[in-house]
Amino acid sequence: MPEILIDPESRALGERFALVRSRRRDRPRFHTGCVTPVADAASALVGADPGRHLYPALVYGPSSSSEGQQVWYLVRWLDT
C-alpha cells in the first residue's frame, strides 16, 4: 500500500469509513464514484456485499489527482 501524506490541518481531507465498489482489492486509490462514505465502521461492515463487489474500508480524501479526478486513497480494508 502506498504511503499517504496526511495534512492534519486540512478541513477538506480526512479519514472516513466507507463502502468501496471495486472488482480488484489491490488498488491504492479509488474514483469518488466508487466510494460511499458512511457514519462509522459498523455501518461499513453491515453494508458490505462482496457479491456486488462492495467492501468496507477506511479511506482518506477526497483529493484531486494529477489527472483532475477526485479520488479516495485506501488506508485499510475493514474486513481483512
Sequence and secondary structure as in RCSB ss.txt:
>XXXX:A:sequence
MPEILIDPESRALGERFALVRSRRRDRPRFHTGCVTPVADAASALVGADPGRHLYPALVYGPSSSSEGQQVWYLV
RWLDT
>XXXX:A:secstr
       TT SS EEEEEEEE S S  SEEEGGGEEE SSHHHHHHH BGGGTEEEEEEEEEEE TTS EEEEEE
EES  
